[in-house]
Structure formats: C-alpha cells, structure tokens
Amino acid sequence: MEFNPQDAGDRAAFTLLPEGIYDIEIVEAEEQTSKKGNQMIVLTVEARHPDGYPSRVWDYLVSTPGAVFKIKNFCDAAGLTGQFESGRLTTQDCQGSRLKAKIF
C-alpha cells in the first residue's frame, strides 16, 4: 500500500470519540476465539460523533472469570439481564441492541 503522509493533516491528532455519554448501537456481533482460546463476542459499536458523523469502535466480551463483570455490565445496559443470568449470550442477542455508553 502506498499513500501520501501529508494527507493526514489535522486528522493525525483526531480524537475518535471525545469523553462523554453516547447513545450507541451494536451494529455487528461476531463469535470468535481469543488468542488464549477463550470464547468471545466481538462487538462493532456505532455512535454519533459530536461533529455529526457516525463513528465505530470495537469492544470484546470475553468468557473468562476476570471479564464476567464486563459481560454483566453490557447485559444490564442492553436489557439482556435474563441472558446474563442464564449464562448464555449470543450474537443475535447483542446485534441491534441500543444502549448508552460512557467514553473516558
């Protein structure tokens, strides 16, 4: 791949999403296996940047004892408490969920 480094301009210091609370939507969810062999769901999260354009970030829900708190927080925020309590979360449960997220 070739490119002109001068094209980066001011965007080289671009902040993807400034700190704040955002309405977000899970636009994609995909089951994968982590590098350490754990089950995980990769979430593609879309929020609206304060400048008006859509912005995507990625997050991971990994099935390890140390990360279950993150799965719980996601499920609580997305209205998926029943799925959390059952110990089973699918990509179909996640995709299309709308919730609020704090970026800091």
C-alpha positions in Angstrom: 0.0 0.0 0.0 1.2 3.5 -0.9 -0.1 6.7 0.5 0.8 10.4 1.0 1.6 11.0 4.6 0.8 14.7 4.1 -2.9 13.7 3.6 -3.2 13.0 7.4 -3.3 16.8 8.1 -5.0 17.6 11.3 -6.7 14.2 11.4 -3.4 12.7 12.7 -4.3 14.1 16.1 -8.0 13.2 15.6 -9.9 12.0 18.7 -12.2 9.2 17.7 -14.8 10.0 20.4 -14.3 12.7 23.0 -15.2 11.8 26.6 -18.9 11.8 27.2 -22.1 9.7 27.3 -23.3 8.4 23.9 -26.3 6.6 22.5 -24.8 3.6 20.8 -26.0 0.7 18.7 -24.4 -2.7 18.3 -24.3 -2.9 14.5 -22.3 -6.2 14.3 -21.6 -9.0 16.7 -19.4 -12.0 15.8 -18.4 -15.0 17.8 -14.6 -15.6 17.8 -12.0 -17.4 19.9 -9.5 -15.2 21.7 -5.7 -15.6 21.2 -5.7 -17.5 24.5 -8.5 -19.8 23.3 -11.4 -18.3 25.2 -14.9 -17.8 23.7 -15.7 -14.1 22.9 -18.1 -11.9 21.1 -16.6 -9.1 19.1 -18.9 -6.1 19.1 -18.9 -3.3 16.5 -20.4 -0.3 18.2 -21.6 2.8 16.4 -22.1 6.2 18.0 -22.6 9.6 16.6 -19.5 11.8 16.9 -20.3 15.3 18.2 -19.3 16.7 14.8 -22.2 14.8 13.3 -20.7 11.8 11.6 -21.1 8.1 12.6 -18.1 6.7 14.4 -17.4 3.0 15.0 -15.4 1.4 17.8 -14.9 -2.2 18.7 -15.2 -4.0 22.0 -14.8 -7.5 23.2 -16.9 -9.7 25.6 -14.5 -12.5 26.6 -15.6 -15.5 28.6 -13.1 -15.6 31.4 -13.7 -15.3 35.2 -11.9 -11.9 35.3 -14.1 -10.5 32.5 -17.6 -11.7 33.5 -18.2 -8.3 35.2 -17.9 -6.7 31.7 -20.4 -9.1 30.2 -22.8 -8.3 33.1 -22.4 -4.5 32.6 -23.1 -4.9 28.9 -26.2 -7.2 29.5 -27.6 -4.8 32.2 -27.2 -1.8 29.9 -28.7 -3.6 26.9 -31.7 -5.1 28.7 -30.2 -8.6 28.5 -30.2 -9.5 32.2 -32.1 -12.7 31.5 -29.4 -13.9 29.1 -26.7 -13.0 31.7 -28.4 -14.9 34.4 -28.8 -17.9 32.2 -25.0 -17.9 31.5 -25.6 -17.8 27.7 -25.3 -14.8 25.4 -25.5 -15.0 21.6 -24.5 -12.6 18.8 -28.2 -12.4 17.9 -28.9 -11.2 21.4 -26.3 -8.4 21.0 -26.8 -7.2 17.5 -29.2 -4.3 17.2 -29.1 -3.5 20.9 -29.3 0.2 21.7 -27.8 1.5 24.9 -25.8 4.3 26.4 -22.0 4.1 26.8 -19.6 6.3 28.7 -16.4 7.1 26.9 -13.5 8.2 29.0 
